[in-house]
Amino acid sequence: MDVITLGESMLRLSPPGHERLSQSVTLEMKFGGTESNVAVALSRIGFQTSWLSRLPDNPLGQRLVAELRSHGVDTSGVRMVAGERLGTYFIEFGLPPRPNRVVYDRANSAMSRMTVDDVAFDLIGKARWLHLSGITPALSEACRELTLAAAAFARSKNIPVSFDVNYRALLWSPQQAGQTLEAILRQCDVIFSAHRDAQNLFGADANAEQAVRDLRSRFGCRQMVLTIGEEGAIACTADTIAQQSAFNVSNPVDRIGAGDAFDAGYIAAQLRGWSLDASLRFGNAMSALKMTIPGDLALVSLSEIEQMLAGSKLASVR
């Protein structure tokens, strides 16, 4: 197994077009979750991936598993449990000046009840890379414990661990998130965060270059990566810093999952031994392509990414 991920995937329901939830009589059904999104994106560009989770053993849970399997993701580590529920979220797509609106219905989901006993540590031990996110520890105290346990186990086996802070204000406060994630982040090799989240949760500097240096030193990670909106992303190691601009997407269809696609691209490049610059550029390309596709999943191919990159140039490393 190349990459294994652990987290919650949910049922996504949205009105057609830009209708409001209060007016629509139909809802489109899709599935999405940051860790499963990463697993799908990596699988589609040639990596062997597996996803660990806990789902209700009912038609919704079974369909979610079938969806992931159709994209080549291994789900043998998913715990199916009778009598529980699948987390759900509703999204209402807006156009400026009306923003998108998300409504969660995920309390007491099957995943929120996942414990360390449900984790297939034997599968993690066979992987080349483990990817986690800050959404999982926000779900419950048990999920906080299992996230830390999974990261610590992987590190004990010398398996690189990446972690996307992925802050969700609907789940917990910046203060609670910052305090809880501190211990987990110290177990990670590569940390992803939006610059704005790093400022809100960890008091990071407003200057992205200073922030990425400070955070890498603070958490002791091998690489710190900050996404900075239209400016792209910046990453650093102990002795190198690089920044790549975002690709222009003139008419984005769906931004949800773009961050997960970026993570997948960056991880893919790192597994291939590429530089920081090349990793950022590959992640930015996957993220841009994802925004042209409805739904959470980056249903893109390696050839599409390579064609997109063919006309761009690497920025210089500072």
Summary of the structure (lengths in Angstrom):
residues: 318
radius of gyration: 18.4
end to end distance: 34.7
largest distance: 55.8
contacts: 1127
relative contact order: 0.13
helix: 40%
strand: 20%
